[in-house]
Amino acid sequence: MIVVMKQHSSAEQVEAVVKRVEELGYKVHLSRGEARTIIGIIGADDYLIQQDTFEVLDGVEKTVRIMQPYKYASRDFTQSSTSIPVNGISVGGEKIVVMAGPCSVESREQILETAHAVKEAGGSVLRGGAFKPRSSPYSFQGLGEDGLKFLAEAREQTGLPIITEVMSSEDIELVGDYTDIFQIGARNNQNYPLLKAVGKTSKPVFLKRGISGTIQELLMGAEYILSNGNMQVMVCERGIRTYETATRNTFDINAIPVLKQLTHLPVVADPAHGTGQWEFVGPIAKASVAAGADALMIEVHPNPSKAWSDGAQSLTFKRFGALMDELRTIASAVGRQI
């Protein structure tokens, strides 16, 4: 349930509602707009709360029940779209953030070279996997802490914040010592102990849609994080598994405007995993910007033909630079920036 306060209600009136909510044993989330405050009530079935409990209080305009199973993530829960600050940039604002880098950190030289190329082309965040969840136990699993150290050095040299995957609750402290954004991959979208654990941290979390997950399942995964106290969550469409085999996955372009309507959280598009082929990354990236994505995740590698993982969907530095120029044109056409 949300309590909508009247325009220009006083701080004392807002505080009285908050106090009443807490007396009833529920959690409170405040969303303050320029003229109106919305008070979110979390912690019990909405139908256990009598509407007139709050509507009789001074300054209350109305109460509204949130019918979706995801409460914190719902667009009904807050007035405005969430913008997440990350080391001088914001994910979810007017500027579309481009996160780019290799699938896996392979060496110090590789990640440093890539970081400088991403920075030069206009990328805002450096991505790279130090721990890699792979379908085969015989595939490269990542460099571990050495990879994290190389990412941290790349950040020091370029100023780019870094995003890297955390695969288990046990790794949160280690990865958190290095990364600026926790990435939760598609295979862990419903790893509820991990989602709860990152929900207790203070770092932004980038949550990917499950391999065959629905949009509601993606938002319920986000709800696990949000309900544990971490309100800095961004959700990512990365393609889903369907009967189609022409591409690695089927990128659901519909998901972007649907998510923008359903949730206030920033929406990210990952066209590399969505297609699995570098030739299609550009068209899907541009379509994602036109559809309303707040950020893009793009795989970039110095020599994709020799990449230790996901080379087929990685762009060369030259192709990445050309795509960034094209994305600026599309972003401008829809009133945004890259």
N, C-alpha and C positions, 0 to 999 in steps of 0.2 A: 504494500500500500504506500501511496505517497500523499502527503499533506501539502496542498498548495496554499501558500499564504497570500493575503491580499497585497496589491501593489503598495509599496512603501510602508509595509508593516514594520513596526518598531523592533529593535533588537530585543527588548524585554518580552514582546509577544512571541517572538521566535523562540527565545529561551524557555518560555513557559511551556510551549508545545514539546520542545526537546526534553524538558524535565518530566513531563507526563509520559512520554514514550519510554523513557528510561525507568520510570517508576513501575511501568507494566512489564519490564524485563526484556525489552526489545532493543536492538541496535539502531543507531541513527546515522544517516548520511545527509549532510547539508549540501545543497547546490544553490549558490547565491548568484542570481542574475543582477542586471543593472537596476531593475525595478521590482523584482519579485524573487522570493526564496521558496524553494521546494525542499521539503523534508522527507527523505526516504526512510521507511520503517522496515527493518529486516529482523528476522528471528522467529517468526511464527506464521502460521497459516493466516492469510488475510481475513478469512472468514471468521476467525476467532476474535477479531477486533471489531468492535461496534463503531460505525462511522461517526455517530453522534458523540462518541468519546472525545473527538478532536474538533468537530464542527461547532461545538458550543464554546470553544475557547476563542478569546479575542484575537482578531487578526487573521483567522483562518477563513479562506474563501471556500474551499471544498476539499474533499478527500477522493482519491481515485484508486481503485484496485488495479494492481498489475497482474494481468492474467497469465503472462508467460511464465514458464517454470524458472527462467533465468531472471532474477530480480535486479541485481547490481548491474548486469550487462545490458538491461533493457533500455531502449531509447526513451521509455516513459519515465525512467528513474532520474534523469538529469536533463536540464533544459538545453544544454549546449554540448557540442561534440568535444570529446576529451582530447587534449593535446598533452603529449608526454615529453617533458624536457630530458634531453640526453647530452650532457657535456656541450652546451652551447647551441644545440639544434633542437627542434621540436618536431615530433612525429604526430601528425594529425592537424597541422595548421595549414595555412595557405600554400606553403612550400611543400612540394612532393619530395620526400626523402628517398634517395637512391642508396641502397645498401649493396655493395659489390665486393667481389673477391673470389678466391678459389673455393671449391667444395672442401678440399682438405689442405691444411698447412703441411707442405712437404719438406720445406727447408727454410732456414733463415733467409737465404738469398731470394727464394721464390716469393715469400710473403712480403719482404721489404720492397722488392721490385714491383709487385702488384699493388701494394699500398700507394706508392708514389704515382703509379699510372691511374689508379682510381681517383686520387686527389686531383691530379692534373685535369682529368676529364670532367670533374665537377661532382663526383660522388661524395656523399656525406658520411657514410658509415662503412667500415671495413668488415667484411664477413670472412670467416674461415673456420673450418672444423678441426679441433684438436682431438676430440673424441668422436668417432664416427660409428653410428649404428648401421651395419651393413647386412644385407640379406644373406650373404655367405660368410661363414666363420673364417674362411680362408682369404677374404678380401682385406685390404689395408684398413686398419682400425683407428688410425690416427697416431700422432706423436705424443699425445698426452700432455703432461705439464711442460715439456720442452716446446710444444706447439703453442701453448698459452704464453710462454715467455717471449716467443718470437712475435706473437700478435701484440703483446704489450710494448715491445720495442718498436714495432711499426707504428703504433699509436703515438709513441713518444716522438718519432721522427716526423710524422705527418700531421698530428693533431686530430686524426680521425678516431672517433669512438669505435669500439669493436663490439661485434656480436658473435657469440659462439655457442654451440649446443651443450647443454647439460643433460646427461642421460639417466642419472639416478640421484636419489636424495643424498647419498653418501658423497657425491661429487660437488654438491652445492657450495660448500665452503671453499674448496680448492678453486673451482671455476670462478666463483664470486670474487676471489682475490685479484682476478685479472680482468674479467669482462665488464663491459658497461651495460650490456643487455643479455639476459638469459634467453637462449632459444630452446623451445620445446618442440621437437620434431614430430612429424606425422605419426610415427610409430608409438609415441608416448602421449598422444592427445588424450587418451583415457587412462593414463597412469596416475591414478588419483592420489597415491601417497606423494608422488613427485609434484603434482599440481598443488597440493596442500602445502608442501614444504617451500616451494618458491613463493607461495602466497604469504608466507611469514617473513619474507625478505623485503628489502626496500629498493631492490633494483627492478627496472622495467623488464617485462616478460613478453617475448614474441612467441605466440602460440600458433602452430600450424594445424590446419584441418587434417583430420585423420584420412588414411589412405582410401577408405570407403565411407567416410563419415558424412553425416548430414550437416546442414547449417545449424540446426538446433543442437546437435551433439558438439559442434565446435563452440557454440556459445555456452553450453553447459560446462564444457571444460574450462572456459574463461571464468565461469561463475565460481568454480572451485578455488581459483586463485583469488578472485575479488573478495569472496566471502571470508577468506582468511586474512584480509587486511591490506593486501597489495592492490591498489587501484590503478597501477601503471601497466595495463595489459593492452597489447595490440594483437589482432587476429589476422591470420594469413590464409588466403586461398592459394593452394599449390597443386591443384588438379586432383581428381579422384579416379579410382579404378572403375572402368566400365568395360563393356564387351568390345570396344573399339581398340584395335591394335596398331593403327597407323602412327600413333604417338605414344610416348611412354605412359602418360596419363591423359585424361580428358580435362582440360582446363575449363572450369565453370565460370565463364565471364558473367553469367547471371548472378553469381554469388556476391559480386562487388556491390551493385546497387541494392540488392536485397539486404546485405549486411549493413549498408549505410542507412537503410530505413529502420532496421530492427535494433541496432545498437549504436551507442554513442562512442564506442571504442574505435581507435584508428584501424583502418583496413589496409592490409598489405597484399600485394600480388607477387607470386613467385612463378614467372613464366618459364624458367629453366626446368624445374621439376614438373611443371604443368605440361610441357611438350617433350622434353628429353632430347631435343634437336636444336642446335644453335640457330639454324635457318628460320625457325619459328619464334624464337625468343623476342626478336624485334617487333613483329606484328602483334603478338599478344601483349607485350609491354605497352605498346602505344594504345591498344584497345583498352587496357586496364586503366591507363591515365584518363582516357575519354570517358570510361565508365564510372570514374570517381575515386579510384584508389588513392590513398594517402601516402603510400610508399611502395617501392619496388625492391625486390631482392633479385639480383642478377649475378650469375656466376661468370667470373673473369679469370683467365689464366694466361701466363706468358707463352705457353706452348700447349694448347689443348690436346694435340695429338699424343703428347707424352704425359698427360695428367694421370695421376695415380687413382683418381676417381672422377666420374662424371665429365670426362673430357668432351664427349659428344654434344653436351648442352652448354659448354663454356664458350664465351666470346674471347677473341684475341683483344689486345689493347686497342688496336686500330678499329676493330668493329665496335667495341664498347664506346670509344670516343665518337664515332659516327652516329651510333644510336642515341647518345646523350644529346647531340645536336637536334635530332629528329624529335626526341621527347620534349625538348624545350618548345618546339613549335606547337605540338599537340597541347602541352600544358597551357601555353598562352591562349590557345583557342578556347579553352574551357575556363579561363579566368584564374589559372594557377601558375605556379613557378616551379622550376626544377633547380 
